[in-house]
Amino acid sequence: MKAANEFYLVLLLIISVLGLLGVNFLCIGAALYAKEKRKRASCTQQVIASVTDIQHRAIGASGYTDADEVKMMSWFPVYEYSVHGTVLRKRASVGTVRPEVSVGQKVNLYVNPNRPDKFYCPADKSAPVRKVFIGVGALCVSVALVLGVVLCMK
């Protein structure tokens, strides 16, 4: 009898952890979606930008440099564009594994007319990140629900 109770407690713990993890991933995915939607709603003025540089940066899990930490290298294009007669030069907030554009290339950007330093590039690859968070979250919650149903049926 004691072994059965321990089994149910372990299963309940697994269900709880998976459910909580899934909800966290879903919340992050939803927040990324909301942020992107707000940016697209506020950045309505289309401009032609020129890629002036492509910065190669190490991206780690934390802001601290740790010799044991695995860092991923990302490429961030730097765009130069003009709004209301002012020339701005801004680095993209989304990096890629390899350069997606080349220096000198012209790209379409959408800027916020009230804050021209805020922009988005329709070619940015931010949607796959959001979809991964939502997919992993949905998978974890689904597995937790299935395990919960199995636990209730026993």
Residue pairs with C-beta under 8 A, 6 or more apart in sequence:
8 151
8 154
11 147
11 151
12 151
14 147
15 144
15 147
15 148
15 151
16 144
18 140
18 141
18 143
18 144
18 147
19 140
19 141
19 144
19 145
19 148
21 137
21 140
22 136
22 137
22 138
22 139
22 140
22 141
22 142
22 143
22 144
23 137
23 141
24 137
25 133
25 134
25 136
25 137
25 140
26 133
26 134
26 137
26 138
26 141
27 137
28 133
28 137
29 130
29 131
29 132
29 133
29 134
29 137
30 134
32 126
32 129
32 130
32 133
33 130
33 134
36 120
36 126
36 127
36 130
39 118
39 120
40 110
40 120
42 112
42 114
42 118
43 110
43 111
43 112
43 118
43 119
43 120
44 110
44 112
44 113
45 83
45 110
45 111
45 112
45 113
46 108
46 109
46 110
47 81
47 82
47 83
47 108
47 109
47 110
47 111
48 81
48 106
48 107
48 108
48 109
49 79
49 80
49 81
49 106
49 107
49 108
49 109
49 121
50 79
50 80
50 81
50 104
50 105
50 106
50 107
51 77
51 78
51 79
51 80
51 101
51 102
51 103
51 104
51 105
51 106
51 107
52 78
52 79
52 80
52 89
52 103
53 77
53 78
53 103
54 75
54 76
54 77
54 78
54 99
54 101
54 102
54 103
55 75
55 76
55 77
55 78
55 91
56 73
56 74
56 75
56 76
57 73
57 74
57 76
57 95
58 71
58 72
58 73
58 74
59 71
59 72
59 73
59 74
59 95
60 66
60 69
60 70
60 71
60 72
61 69
62 69
72 97
73 97
74 95
74 96
74 97
75 95
75 96
75 97
75 98
75 99
75 100
76 91
76 92
76 93
76 94
76 95
77 91
77 92
77 99
77 100
77 101
77 107
78 89
78 90
78 91
78 92
79 89
79 90
79 91
79 92
79 107
79 109
79 119
79 121
80 87
80 88
80 89
81 87
81 88
81 90
81 109
81 111
81 119
82 88
83 111
83 113
83 116
84 116
86 116
88 116
88 117
90 117
90 119
92 121
92 124
94 124
94 125
94 126
96 125
100 123
100 125
101 107
101 123
107 121
107 123
108 121
108 122
108 123
109 119
109 120
109 121
110 119
110 120
110 121
110 122
111 118
111 119
112 118
112 119
